[in-house]
């Protein structure tokens, strides 16, 4: 035996093909969101960019954002509660972009079925004037107080967010996960302390609420895969192989049978679509295209593959000319 067996109980509540899913948090949320989107799910992923600490994530979801949070740094205007991608050379444009994302998130949350939150660190940066920020935006470090959030603070912020969500969409289900990405800028010991706070706090939250579950992304990489070959060359971020493995464990845990069967068929078709023939106009390839077209038409009854159908039609047309 080359690894410990890691059993993840199947969720009794399943993600279906018609469900919509919102993802918020660290860059690992982007990875899961990318996989969901590529598999034709209705997804909103990190509208404010990557956010790492739970306090900032919860406040964005709860729409608990103060006014006058625009900051100018190195001739660019940013928002204290968003990633640097929410920026502009004009303050009004940055604020308008942030408000657009804010409205879009709140609108999406009213009808979404699932909210997946990936927290990355319990480290908090508090500006002396503006309070907790999601991103320091290259402002001088002396402007901030850096500290670890404690369990009570995180739980209090969660309850505010949960109350807001319950008021606008009481049927929504929440999945928490801890990012397996190491935040070692402040040191490995500090990273482990931070992850420990997050793990303990999230499990306490799950015990308090039936509509909140935990998926062990962090544990899969650290305790199941458990090898530097599953990291990128920086030895901090999980490799593509690791991300694909965690994604597989995720959908095996949460997808219903129809979703898994459809995903399996779609991945086979995607491999066919990526096939590059030596002779595109050959009868054999034309037969292959027509067979792929039939499979796409059948799959289109379950997920939207209209773009791919148009792509195949175009290839068939060119091959017949």
N, C-alpha and C positions, 0 to 999 in steps of 0.2 A: 504494500500500500504506500503510495507516494504523497498522499495528502490526507488531511483529516476530512471525514465526511461532514458536510455542512447542509443539514436539512432546513429548508425554508418552507414553512407551512403554506399551502395554497390558500389564497384569500377566498373567503366565501362569497365576497362581492366582486364581481368581475367587470373588467373593461370590455365594452362591446364596440363593434365597428361604428356605431352611430354616436358614440360618446364624444364629447369635447373635453379637452384636457388642457389645463393651464399649468405652466411650470415657472417657478421663480427661484432665484438663488444663485449659487456659484456657477462656474463654467461647466461643472458636471451636469447641471440642469440643461445647458445648451446641448450637451452630447445626447442625453436621453430625448430631449425635444427634437433634435435632428433625426434620430432614429424613428420616432413616432411620425414626424412629418413625411419622411421618405417612404413610410409604410401607409401613407394616405389617411392618417388620422387628422381630425380637426384639432389643431394645436395653436396655443399662444405661448411662446417661449421667451422669457426674460425681456419684456418690453422696455425695461429701463436699463438693459444691459446686465452684466454680472454683478451681483450683490452678495457679499459674503457673510456679514454678521446678522444674526436672527432679529435683532432689534430693528434694524433698517428694513429688512424684508417684511416683517410683520406690520410695520407702520405704513409701508407702501400699499400692502394688501388691504389694510384697514382704512385706507384713505385718510390717515391721520398725519397730514403734512402741513406744516406752518407756511405762511406766506413769506415772501422776501428771502428766498433761499438760493438766489442766484449769486455766484461768486466769479470774479474775474481773476484768472491766473495765466500769466505769460500771454497776455493779449487775447485770450479765449475766454468766453463766458460758459460756465458750467452750472450744474445744479448739485447742491450738496447731497441730495437723496438719490442720485443716479450715477451711472457709469459715465466715463468720459465721452462715450459715443453720443450722449445727449448734450450737444454743445454747438456753439456758433460764435461768429465774430461779433454778433449783436446780442445784447441782453434780452431784448424782446423776443427774438427768434428762439433763443434757448428756452425761455419761459413758455412760449407757444408750443414748442416741441414737447416739453415735459407735460404740459396740460393736455395735449393731444394723447400722449401715452397714458396719462392718468385716467382720462375719460374712457379710452379704449379698454383698459384693464377692468375698470368698474363695470362697464357694459358687458364684457365677456364673463365676468364672475357671476353675473345675475343668472346665467343659464348653463354654465359649465358643470360637468358631472364630477370632475376630479381636479383637485389641486395638489400638485407635487412640489414640495418645498425641499430644496437641498441647501443645508447650512454648511458653511465652510470653516468658520472660525468663531470663537467666543470673544475674540479681541475686539475692543471697541475704541474708536478714535473720537474724542469729544473736543470740538472746537471751543475755545474760551468764550466766544460770542454766540455761536450758532448751535451749540450742543452736539449731539451724536451725528456723525456724517457717514454716508455710505461709501464715500471715496474722498481721499484727501486732495486730489487734483493738483499734485505737485506744489501745494502750499507748504511753506517752511514748517518743518516738524515741531518747532518750538511753539507753534500756534495750537497744538493739540495736547491733550492728556490721553495717554494710552493705558488701558487697563482691561482686565478680563471681566466680562459680564458675569454676574452670579446667577445661580439657579432661580432665585425668586424674581429677579428682574426679567428674565426671559419668560418665565411663566406668566407674569403679570401682563407683559406685552402680547403674549399669545392669547390670553383670555380676551383682551380688547379686540384683537383680530377675529377671534372665533365668534364673539358676540356680533360683530359687524357682518361676518359671512352668514351667520345663522339668520340675521334679519333680512338679508337680500336673497339668500338661496339656501334654505334649510336642508335640502336634500344633497348638497355637495359633500363629497367624501375627500378627506385629506390624507396624503401619504407623505411622511417625513423620511428623509434620508440624510446621512452625513457624508459630505464629499470625501472621497478617498485621496484627494489632492492634498499634499503636505504643504502647510504654510510655514516654511522654515526660515523666512526672512528674520524672524525674531528668535530663532533657535529651535532645535528639536525638542528640548524639554518643554519649552513654552507651547509648541505645537501640540504635544501630547497632553498637556494640562488643558489646553483649549478643547481638544477633541473629547476629553473625558467629561468636561462640563456639558458639552453638547449631548453626548450619549446619555448621560445620567438624566439630564433635563427632558430630553425628548421621550424617553421611556416613561418618565413620570407623567408627562402630558398624555401619552397614549393610554395610560392606566386610568386617567381621569375622564376620557372621552371615547365613547364607542365609535364615533365617526372619524377617528384619527388613528392611523396605522403607521407602522415603521417598516421600511425596507432596508436591509443591511448592505448597502453599497460599500461602505467603509470596511466592514468585516469581511466581505468577499475578497477584497483585494489584500487586506492585511493578514487575514487568518486562513483563507482558503487558497488563494493563488500564492501569496507569501514568497515572492521571489523577485529580484530586481529585473529579471528578463521581462516582467510584466509592467515595467515602467519605461517611459521615454528616456532619452539620453540624459535629461536633466535629473533623473532619479527622483522626480517630484510628481510628475503627472502620469496617470496610467496610460499604457500603450494602447494602440488601436485594438490589439488582441484582447487586452483586459477589458476595455470598454465594451467590445462586442460580447464578451463572456458575461459581463454584468447585465448588459441589455437582455441577453437570452434568459438569465435568471429572473429578470424583472417581468418579462412577458409570460414566462412559464408560471409565475406566481399570480399575476393579475389578469391575464387575458382569458376570456372564455374560449371554448373549443372552436367556435366559428372564427373568432379573430385569429387564433393560432393557425388554423387550417388555411385561412385566407392569406395570412402573412407568408406561410410556407409556399403557397402557389405563386404569390406575387414575387417572392425572391427568385423562384425558378424562372419566371418570365423576365425579370430584370436581367438575369444572367443571359437570357436569349437576346434581349435588346442590346446588350453590350457586345454581342458577337460581331466581329469584324470579318466579313467574308473576303476571300481573295478574288472571287468573281461574282459581284452582286447581281449580274444579269443572268446567271446560270439557272437552268430549270430547277436544279436541286435547291438553290437558295430561295427562289420564288415560292417553291412548295413550303419551305421552312417558314417564310414570311406569312403565308396564308394560314398555316397552322397556328402560328403565334397570334395572328389576328383573331382567329376563332377563340383562342384561350382568353384573349383580352376582352372580347365582346361578352363572354360568359362572366368574367371577373367584374366587368363594369356594372353588373347587377348588384354588386356588393360594395365596391369602392369606386371612386372616380378615377378612371384611367383614360379619359377622353383624349388627353394630350398624347398619350402613347399610341392610341388608336390612329390619330391623325398622322403621327410619325411613321407608323407602319404602312398606312395607306399611301403616303408620299413615296416610300421606298418601293412599294409594289408598282406604283405608277411609273417611276423612273426605270424600274427593271423591265417594264413592258414596252417602253418607248424605243 
